[in-house]
Amino acid sequence: RSRRQRQMCIRDRYYEIDSPEDFYLFWDKVCDSDPCANGRLTEDVYLNKISDDMGWKEWEHLQQCRSVGDFYGVFDGNGHTIYGLYSNKGYGLVKRNEGIIRNLLIRDSVIYSNFTSSSSYKELAGDGGICKENYGEISNCDFGGKLYASEAADEQLSGICCRNLGIIEPVSYTHLTLPTTP
């Protein structure tokens, strides 16, 4: 079967993800039609080359994460790692988690802020490696990468999420770097 057919095949109500193509197809599905979709990594996934992350902003072939607003499903890393996650939206996977994100490692990744001085005051001035806001559950996750704050605002930065009104338990950000300039 092709990658697309495999991605759309559900096992135990989870989309199985074992490649960058599957990863992007899953988040496209979440954005386009099913914010309650469940996904599970079955292998480590390499999204971008992990060397020279400083050149990522200029690299034209960079695979950038989709803007995922609200997520209500389950994303189970199944103990696997996502390498080379890149986002210029101020969060790694989702803006607002109301579902469950668990058993996930993110490594060698870069998150750039999208907050500007003209952003709405209702917009949270902060960034997170996994999400911007958590109202659901995040467990057994670890973020390892770089978070770049905007020069235009005084921001909060967090390896997991910036605002938590849900549950976050055993998590870490042992490999987190907060550079002063991109």
Steps between C-alpha positions, in 0.01 A plus 500: 500500500606857445591731789171687462296177513695382803447833677129482446489148635388504862612241754332514840360842401853643452668617181841333486787738427842372394629765258504876442227452236276324753574770760394782266196307373382443857523869593335597167208276600485664844495849342271429209230270635559322830648687798413191711719261296735262683856440379776268616868496402623153407856613416728798565422772244759735344324810367800713401874462482616554853834665433536875452167599653607865487448492123150359527328837468656552156487141374240478222440125532426513871205290612306731727224387735144584411312756711290281728261711706300277733576131555253272682633155411786284624854525367702209638873512435514136611851566638630618161673825405421776252823656372529832317162652586491859370236762566485876467160516668609507865419137577618156394198277436177682587398846613235381745496143634169381641582136436782271609864515390711226655814287484673736256857622460580798278867560421721728290209733435452876460199711595489868399256743658229662292410762758542862391437833666184529286361162614171510686529537878276192524777304330726329752850647484685175533615188324515131575690210351191276486208742524424859587205422730402174673148434623531124458773259607868479415693210653836329460625755246837668453598793278857548386564791271520876472230758570551846351308788659380798304705816533176701500354367823582380846406133472476188708677195360444140601627168375155343532229769501469865597156496666374194683144468627499123455725217618871473432682214664830348480648717229840654447689736279849386574639597163337842475698798369376858523726696261499878526494561125396284203 
